[in-house]
Every structure is written in C-alpha cells, then in structure tokens.
Amino acid sequence: MQADWQPSCSVAALQRRARLLQDIRAFFHARAVLEVETPLLGHCTGTDPQLAFFSTNYHSPPLRQTLYLQTSPEFAMKRLLAAGSGSIYQIGKAFRNGEAGRFHNPEFTLLEWYRVGFTLDDLMAEVADLFAVLFADQGLQPPQRHSYQAVFRAHTGLDALQFNSADYCAYAVANGLPEAVALCGEDHVLWLDMLFSHKVQPFLGAQGLCMVYAYPACQSSLARPSPDNPLTVERVELFMRGVELGNGYYELTDADEQARRFNKEIQQRQEQNLPAVIEDSRLLAALAAGLPDCAGIAMGLDRVLLLLSGTATALSETLSFAVDRA
C-alpha cells in the first residue's frame, strides 16, 4: 500500500502536466490570445440542474454572505469580453459537487478560451490545431466531425431531434437499459443523456479526436440557436477514446433569451428539489451591454493528461493529490 501522505500520481505525471501547461501557453501566446484570471469564489453560480455546487460562508462584519466555488469561469470571462478584453483564455481550478468515479474529482483543472469573431467552425478548427500540438507524438488520425443527429442515429437508430417515447422505450428495453423507461419517462433531455452516454459516447474518438456538433435545442445551455435548423443549437463536444473532454458554443449574446433560459433552469431545479440558486445579474448586464460575437470552449485538462499518459486508468493518476488525499 502506498503511504497516505504520498502524491496520488507519479513524478512523471507531474512533469507531463508541466509540459502540457507550457505547450498550451505557447500555443495561445503565438495566436495573441490573452491569459486572464477570474475569481474562484463568486456571489452567484450556474443554474444548470445537472451541476451541483459547493458553497461557503464569508464573514465580513457585520455581514455574512454565501459565496460559491465556481463550476466554470465562464460567466466572469464573458464579463471581461463585454468589457473589451478581446480573445482570452484561462487555466484554472473549477469545482463540482457530487461527482465521483474514474473520470471525476470535485476539484479539477479547466482550460477555457473565447475567440472574438470566431464561428463554431472556426473554433473547431482551432481545437484541432491545439490537439495536433498536444498529441504530436501519438500519431492520431485526423479529427472527425459528426452532427449529433447523425452519430446518435448511427449508434441507436433513433432520431435525436424528434422525440418519440414509444421508440425510445422499445430501444432501451431491447438494448439492456430497461431502467431508463422509469427513470427518463417523457423527458427528452434525460433520454438523450442516458442513451448517448451508454450507447454512443463509448465508441467516439477511438483513433483520434471526435467533435460532435449541432446539439438538440433541448440541450441548448449557453449556445445560440442554429440559423439553418431551429431544432439544434451551435454547440460542440469533444471526445477521445470514449472520454468527454470539452464543451463549447457559438456563444449566446441575447440577454433576454439568456434570462429566459436561466428562469427555466431555476424552475427545473425547484421541481427536482435541488438547492436554490439565483440568476447571475452581472452576467445578464454584461450581455445587455454587448457581448461581442465569439465562440468559446472549456476543456478538462486532467482528462487530457489521462489520455496523454497512455497508461493511466483513473483521473487520480494525473493529480498531485486526489480528493481522498487532499
């Protein structure tokens, strides 16, 4: 048994992380993208019902305030964009509660960047360029791009954009997921999450990076609607060897639409008896002031390091001290 005081990872893993950070900073420096830092503690957090957060009490006599460890630096970075920062990136810690397993740690490292004037296609091209640098010695095949509808149909035979409860239930029962019928009911989003994670994702990016774009509109999050198909939004996710690595958008700039989405998610949280949150009024004010057209993406660097290692089987093997040794 390894002594409990020792690091979770090897010295070689520490060196690999240092090289990765150097490569990323050199990549963005060459492209004149500004590195920034934003607070880990904030007065608000995201409204997404699928994300659980950490909170803490800040005592500033005579006041006590609840502050939140950020699940992503996204909102603060968008405020910088609205203030005229230009294209920016950040390497920093993010925190998510209630997540455990081989590919999770409640504290993890994110690379998040925003490119002013980029479309989603431009962003995907830059992601491909970055991966070519980071995985230069691994002989990856060229990146693949698939629409969500196409890859979902290829692996399940179902239409991801047109929800048919009977078809989804029949597929689940016939393919070893009978529990999904009761769990997902008539909720299209839950069905997509369940079927994609079990029947699609494990087969993505076996030989290189796979980018899945044009997500169903019911999974809109912070992406703008697709101009050529109202059933989809301009969102992309990154996969390699069945592991989800990143999530990006052609960013929504409409403050009113963002407020509607926040309110919908807050209502969903109430219906699911999840901890209450409020909308981030500062983000909405920044959007109203004018967020420039941009595309952005967040990428989990610990998972990238896991794949770079070639031998690691769990995220803890990329961390100096995983949560059980923190």
C-alpha positions in Angstrom: 0.0 0.0 0.0 1.3 3.5 -0.9 1.6 5.7 2.2 -1.3 8.1 2.6 0.9 11.2 2.6 2.3 10.5 -0.8 1.1 12.0 -4.0 -1.7 10.3 -6.0 0.4 10.5 -9.2 4.0 9.8 -10.2 6.7 12.3 -10.7 6.5 11.6 -14.4 2.9 12.7 -14.3 3.8 15.9 -12.6 6.4 16.6 -15.4 3.8 15.7 -18.0 1.4 18.3 -16.6 4.1 21.0 -16.5 4.9 20.3 -20.2 1.2 20.4 -21.1 0.7 23.8 -19.4 3.8 25.1 -21.2 2.5 23.9 -24.6 -0.9 25.4 -24.1 0.6 28.8 -23.1 2.9 28.8 -26.1 0.0 27.9 -28.4 -2.1 30.9 -27.3 0.8 33.3 -27.0 1.6 32.6 -30.7 -2.0 33.5 -31.5 -2.1 36.7 -29.4 -4.8 35.3 -27.0 -4.6 37.0 -23.6 -4.3 34.9 -20.5 -6.6 36.0 -17.7 -7.6 35.0 -14.1 -11.1 35.3 -12.6 -12.3 34.6 -9.1 -12.9 31.1 -7.8 -15.4 32.5 -5.3 -18.4 34.3 -6.6 -21.7 35.7 -5.4 -23.7 33.5 -7.9 -23.3 30.1 -9.5 -24.8 28.5 -12.6 -28.4 27.5 -12.8 -27.9 24.2 -14.7 -29.9 21.4 -12.8 -27.2 18.9 -13.8 -24.4 20.7 -11.9 -24.1 20.6 -8.1 -22.0 23.3 -6.4 -20.0 24.0 -3.3 -20.9 27.0 -1.1 -19.2 28.7 1.8 -19.9 31.5 4.3 -18.0 34.7 4.0 -17.9 36.7 7.3 -17.4 40.4 6.7 -18.6 42.0 9.9 -21.3 42.8 10.4 -22.5 40.8 7.3 -22.4 37.2 6.5 -22.6 36.2 2.8 -22.9 33.0 1.0 -20.3 32.6 -1.8 -20.0 29.8 -4.3 -16.9 28.0 -5.7 -17.3 28.3 -9.4 -18.2 25.3 -11.6 -16.6 27.2 -14.5 -15.1 30.6 -15.1 -17.5 31.2 -18.0 -19.6 34.0 -16.5 -16.7 36.0 -15.3 -14.8 35.6 -18.6 -17.9 36.8 -20.5 -17.9 39.9 -18.4 -14.3 40.5 -19.4 -15.3 40.0 -23.1 -18.1 42.5 -22.8 -15.6 45.0 -21.2 -13.4 44.8 -24.3 -10.7 42.3 -23.4 -10.6 40.7 -26.8 -9.9 37.0 -27.2 -8.9 35.4 -23.8 -8.0 32.1 -22.2 -7.7 30.8 -18.7 -6.1 27.8 -17.0 -7.6 27.4 -13.5 -9.5 25.3 -11.0 -13.2 24.6 -11.1 -15.3 22.7 -8.5 -18.3 20.4 -8.9 -20.1 18.7 -6.0 -21.5 15.1 -6.1 -19.2 13.9 -8.9 -17.2 10.7 -8.3 -15.6 8.0 -10.4 -12.7 7.2 -12.6 -13.0 10.4 -14.6 -14.1 12.8 -11.8 -12.6 14.8 -9.0 -14.6 17.5 -7.2 -11.6 19.9 -7.8 -10.2 19.9 -11.3 -8.3 22.0 -13.9 -10.1 23.6 -16.8 -8.7 25.3 -19.9 -11.4 27.7 -21.1 -11.0 30.1 -24.0 -13.1 32.6 -26.0 -12.3 33.8 -29.5 -13.8 37.1 -30.6 -15.1 36.9 -34.2 -14.9 33.1 -34.4 -17.8 30.9 -35.5 -18.2 27.4 -34.2 -16.5 26.1 -37.3 -13.5 28.4 -36.6 -13.4 27.2 -33.0 -13.4 23.5 -34.0 -10.5 24.2 -36.4 -8.6 25.8 -33.6 -9.3 22.9 -31.3 -8.0 20.5 -33.9 -4.8 22.7 -34.1 -4.3 22.5 -30.4 -4.8 18.8 -30.2 -2.3 18.4 -33.0 0.3 20.1 -30.8 -0.6 18.3 -27.5 -0.8 14.8 -29.1 2.0 15.4 -31.6 3.9 12.2 -30.7 0.9 9.9 -30.6 0.1 9.6 -34.3 -3.6 10.4 -34.0 -5.8 10.2 -37.1 -7.3 13.5 -38.4 -10.2 14.8 -36.2 -13.7 13.6 -37.1 -16.7 15.9 -37.1 -20.3 14.4 -36.7 -23.6 16.1 -36.2 -25.3 14.9 -33.0 -28.3 13.7 -35.0 -26.1 11.6 -37.4 -24.0 10.0 -34.7 -27.0 9.3 -32.5 -28.9 7.6 -35.4 -25.8 5.6 -36.4 -25.4 4.0 -33.0 -29.1 3.8 -31.9 -31.2 4.1 -35.0 -33.2 6.8 -33.2 -33.9 10.4 -34.1 -32.4 12.7 -31.5 -34.3 15.7 -32.7 -37.8 14.3 -32.9 -38.7 12.6 -29.6 -40.8 9.5 -29.9 -41.4 8.0 -26.4 -42.5 4.6 -27.7 -39.4 4.2 -29.9 -37.0 5.3 -27.2 -38.6 2.9 -24.7 -38.6 0.0 -27.1 -34.9 0.6 -27.9 -34.0 0.8 -24.2 -35.7 -2.5 -23.3 -34.2 -4.3 -26.3 -30.7 -3.0 -25.6 -30.1 -3.6 -21.9 -31.4 -0.4 -20.4 -34.9 -1.2 -19.1 -34.3 1.1 -16.1 -34.3 4.1 -18.5 -38.1 3.7 -19.1 -39.0 4.6 -15.5 -36.0 6.9 -15.0 -36.5 9.1 -18.1 -40.3 8.9 -18.6 -41.3 11.6 -21.1 -38.2 13.8 -20.5 -36.4 14.1 -23.8 -33.3 15.6 -22.3 -32.9 12.7 -19.8 -33.4 10.2 -22.6 -30.7 11.8 -24.7 -28.2 11.9 -21.8 -28.9 8.3 -20.9 -28.7 6.8 -24.3 -25.8 9.0 -25.5 -23.6 8.2 -22.5 -24.3 4.4 -22.7 -24.7 3.7 -26.4 -22.8 6.4 -28.3 -20.0 8.1 -26.3 -18.0 4.9 -25.6 -17.4 4.5 -29.3 -16.3 8.0 -30.1 -12.8 9.0 -30.9 -11.2 5.6 -30.9 -8.3 6.7 -33.1 -8.3 10.5 -32.5 -10.3 13.5 -31.6 -14.1 13.4 -32.4 -16.1 16.6 -32.4 -19.9 16.2 -32.1 -21.8 19.4 -33.1 -25.4 20.7 -33.7 -26.8 19.5 -30.4 -30.6 19.2 -29.9 -32.2 22.5 -28.9 -33.5 21.0 -25.7 -29.8 20.8 -24.7 -29.3 24.5 -25.5 -27.3 25.6 -22.4 -25.4 28.8 -23.3 -25.3 28.3 -27.1 -27.2 30.3 -29.7 -29.8 28.6 -32.0 -28.6 27.2 -35.3 -29.7 29.6 -38.1 -30.4 26.8 -40.5 -32.3 24.4 -38.1 -34.5 25.5 -35.2 -34.2 22.1 -33.7 -30.5 22.4 -33.0 -28.1 24.8 -31.3 -24.5 25.8 -32.1 -22.8 23.6 -29.6 -19.9 21.1 -29.8 -18.5 18.5 -27.5 -15.1 16.8 -27.7 -14.5 13.1 -27.3 -11.4 10.9 -27.5 -11.3 7.1 -26.7 -14.8 7.4 -25.3 -13.9 10.1 -22.8 -15.7 13.5 -22.9 -13.0 16.2 -22.9 -14.7 19.5 -23.6 -17.9 21.5 -24.3 -18.1 24.6 -26.5 -20.6 27.1 -28.0 -21.0 29.8 -30.5 -22.0 31.9 -27.6 -25.5 33.3 -26.9 -25.3 37.1 -26.8 -29.1 37.8 -26.3 -29.6 38.9 -22.6 -33.4 38.4 -22.7 -33.0 34.9 -24.1 -30.4 34.1 -21.5 -32.6 35.3 -18.8 -35.4 33.1 -20.1 -33.1 30.1 -20.0 -31.9 30.9 -16.5 -35.6 31.1 -15.3 -36.4 27.8 -17.0 -33.5 26.1 -15.3 -34.3 27.6 -11.9 -37.9 26.2 -12.3 -36.5 22.8 -13.1 -34.3 22.9 -10.0 -37.3 23.7 -7.9 -39.3 20.8 -9.5 -36.4 18.5 -8.7 -36.0 19.8 -5.1 -32.4 20.9 -5.8 -30.7 23.6 -3.9 -32.0 27.1 -4.8 -29.9 29.5 -6.9 -30.5 32.9 -8.4 -29.6 34.1 -11.9 -26.3 36.0 -12.3 -27.5 39.5 -12.8 -24.0 40.7 -13.6 -23.7 38.3 -16.5 -27.1 39.5 -17.8 -26.0 43.1 -17.5 -22.8 42.3 -19.5 -24.8 40.6 -22.2 -27.1 43.6 -22.3 -24.1 46.0 -22.6 -22.9 44.0 -25.5 -21.1 40.7 -25.7 -19.1 40.5 -28.9 -19.7 37.7 -31.3 -17.5 34.9 -30.1 -17.1 31.2 -29.7 -15.7 29.5 -26.6 -14.9 26.2 -25.1 -14.0 24.6 -21.8 -11.7 21.5 -21.7 -10.8 19.3 -18.8 -7.0 19.2 -18.6 -6.9 16.3 -16.1 -8.7 14.1 -18.6 -6.4 15.2 -21.4 -3.5 14.2 -19.2 -5.0 10.9 -18.6 -5.2 10.2 -22.3 -1.7 11.6 -22.9 -0.2 9.2 -20.3 -1.2 6.1 -22.3 -1.3 4.1 -19.2 -3.4 5.9 -16.6 -6.8 4.4 -15.9 -8.2 7.0 -13.5 -8.1 10.7 -13.1 -6.4 10.4 -9.7 -3.3 9.2 -11.5 -2.9 12.7 -13.1 -3.4 14.7 -9.9 -0.8 15.6 -7.3 -3.3 14.8 -4.6 -6.8 13.5 -5.4 -9.7 14.3 -3.1 -9.0 11.3 -0.9 -5.5 12.6 -0.1 -6.1 16.4 -0.3 
